[in-house]
Amino acid sequence: MTKRAREPERSPLARLTGALYLAYFATTIITTIVQSRVPNTVGETGNLLAFVLYAMVALLFYDLFKPVDSRLSLLAALLSLTGCVFGSLDVFHVPTHHVNTLIFFGPYCLLLRILILGSKFLPHVLGALMVLAGLGWLLFLIPAVARDFGMVIEILGVAAEGLLMLWLLAKGVNVQKWQKQARAAGRE
């Protein structure tokens, strides 16, 4: 008989983050599908729920990445929350001076990339993929690029964020490595 290596403990915080991320994706997809077929209030409700879920994900990411760099994690959370506020205001038709929320979510994804690469508890390939999301969302702000490459950008962005979500949901993070990094940062 061979000894099996003991599976490292996985973080419930990371799994919760992945689950809320999945709920965000599901809400966004369902809202997009039904928005054209049902009254406008259903679409508005779905969009508002999506922003609330994304804000919750941002707050959970803030806590998850504090051991990596608490200030950078805070900046990322503030960018995401600001994007959620602007998106929510748009749902309620409050004038936002045509601020596109991607101006916040692009840099947010790029900051997540830095935080993932600085972490000892997540695979760095996930951080490399977040570059696709962050740069893609920023390129989407250029009308000619959005017109000609919008579908490709959306696929890359959703794939990158989706893979991060799936990793968190399926694997979480290694608690021992997270705790070690938190102790080193003086956080735990």
Secondary structure, 3 states (H helix, E strand, C coil): CCCCCCCCCECHHHHHHHHHHHHHHHHHHHHHHHHCCCCHHHHHHHHHHHHHHHHHHHHHHHHHHCCCCHHHHHHHHHHHHHHHHHHHHHHCCCCCCCCCCHHHHHHHHHHHHHHHHHCCCCCHHHHHHHHHHHHHHHHCCCHHHHHHHHHHHHHHHHHHHHHHHHHHHHCCCEHHHHHHHHHHCCCC
